[in-house]
């Protein structure tokens, strides 16, 4: 089943160990990865940016769902809670299969108003 694999990769991307490891990020993100952050700002993976903000280490994931767009493209949707700030967000990400490995191509985070 593909959903447990993608959910595990999403969980890994919330950990400090992965977010601060250029090697692990290369394994999980496509070269052209980009993200729309909670501020609405576009964030791109570039050769100069080899890590991600480690502040999400206290974030948990729930309500995970996966939709197949085509055989090598899936859409993941889930909810996160940042336990340090109490913020809740709805997230979506697009994963693509490249060279027999699933990698994240895009992610968007939408803050849930409290």
Helices and strands as residue ranges (DSSP letters): H 2-12, H 16-19, H 22-28, E 29-36, E 42-44, G 54-58, E 59-70, E 73-82, E 88-98, E 101-112
